[in-house]
Amino acid sequence: MKAKQLKEMSVEEIRKDHKELLDALYKLRFQSAAGQMDNPSKIRAIRRNIARILTVLKEKGHVA
């Protein structure tokens, strides 16, 4: 997801995406620990998307 797309979204949509990415990261970490990971680069991509989301939320002034 690109930062430009995130900036056009509402805060509620961004927070929903953030929660979904956190859930996906949680599941991928368990897969990694169990040795069932297909593509280890997914964790890195999800972490970067989470960082983008937090950056956009901070720019909009909605991060506590």
URFEN-V135009 format. One record per backbone hydrogen bond with DSSP energy under -0.5 kcal/mol. NH is the residue of the N-H (numbers start at 1). CO is the residue of the C=O. If there is no record, write none. Layout:
NH/CO  NH/CO
//
This chain:
6/2  7/3  8/4  9/5  9/6  14/10  15/11  16/12  17/13  18/14  19/15  20/16  21/17  22/18  23/19  24/20  25/21  26/22  27/23  28/24  29/25  30/26  31/27  32/28  33/29  34/30  35/31  35/32  36/31  37/31  42/39  43/40  44/40  45/41  46/42  47/43  48/44  49/45  50/46  51/47  52/48  53/49  54/50  55/51  56/52  57/53  58/54  59/55  60/56  61/57  61/58  62/57  64/62
//
